[in-house]
């Protein structure tokens, strides 16, 4: 009887130690859950930091749109990857913090604080944004369909934007 109690106790201890580790090992393909969409968001941020154009494009829907901090809208999943491939835009930092995740069936909204730093057209930038990404779950994976950026007021003049008419 003592061996059975000891075995059960050990199993419960191992299970208790494993659950937090498994929660941190998020998977983007684990179904339409808050954890999986956050894993996709983190994967996209990592792809940006690594300037991995193919990985970035793999997270974006073909009709993805981005609304910049200057209220400009651009469409197409190749916008950022093409800029990276051409050397027009490179990132050294794409750090997400304070994520807020809401899942609505096969759609999700992720809002977060974003620290971006890098170069655009040879000019350095280092800014803070609030960003909201809208994701859809299709064919066993998340795809980002819309990104909306809001610059922190102190960063509006320091940001080098992607739209020619806003270049200073």
Buried (B, 14 or more C-beta within 10 A) or exposed (E): EEEEEEEEEEEEEEEEEEEEEEEEEBEBEEEBBBBBBBBBBBBBBBBBBEBBBEBBBBBBBEEBBBBBBBEBEBEBBBBBBBBBEEEBBEBEBBBBEEBEBEBEEEBBBBBBBBEBBBBBEEEEBEBBBBBBBBBBBEEEBBBBBBBBBBBBEEBEEEBBBBEEEBEE
